[in-house]
Amino acid sequence: MPVVTWLKRQLVVIAGLITLGYLLLPNIVVTVFSFNQPKGRFNYEWQQFSTDAWRDPCGVSGLCGSLSISLQIAVWATIGATVLGSMIAFALVRYRFRARGAVNSMIFLPMAMPEVVMAASLLTLFLNLGARLGFWTILIAHIMFCLSFVVVAVKARVMSMDPRLEEAARDLYAGPVQTFVRVTLPIAAPGIAAGALLAFALSFDDFIITNFNAGSTVTFPMFVWGSAQRGTPVQINVIGTAMFLIAVLLVLTAMVISNRRTKRKA
């Protein structure tokens, strides 16, 4: 009976751990096969342990070039979407204007509609404008795609802010800029950071919108897709594992910093 009671009390935790393990299973498989030395072109069956791919991650022609392009696009798309999305979020929460409800509804359209619809629409727009498909069209498309996600993340944070804090700052003779920098921005920072991280992940990972608007430019997801037709090199698993480990490291670092700040305040 004590075992059954313990299981009932820990049921939610056990279910959460099982779900987390299921979600992390593909990452584990990718990590394991990054140390594989396949005999053929396809890295789908375990053959022999090897660290050759880790010692030469750019050994496959075009891989690191496509990775560099994806990282550049993701960084600039994150900056653009975060700046524009934060301003839109503040405007929607703080100001009353005509068509405010319509704008709120339109913000959700890129999140609700299939990516292929948005990709085809953007391609039509670029072709009608006579734009040359490539790096810049991908960047514009990614900013437009990521914008809605940033707005939603920042808007949720701004709506939870207490306006009396800003009023207190103004009562203490703080100007608009000083109030924003020292009061509003630090409070909204977690929402802005969350939106920026989400935008970066969506931009770096996107394939459908990129494929429609890339022209001859090859990003990392497009390189992976093309390589899968001919044979998947082990270096792709190495890059995937490295990106996953970097993301986990960033999350753990953020948790440590947050815990230290909480302890200091206590």
PyMOL commands that set and color helices and strands:
alter all, ss='L'
color gray80, all
select helices_A, chain A and resi 2-9+11-33+52-55+63-94+100-107+109-112+115-129+135-159+163-171+176-205+208-213+220-230+234-265
alter helices_A, ss='H'
color red, helices_A
deselect
rebuild
show_as cartoon
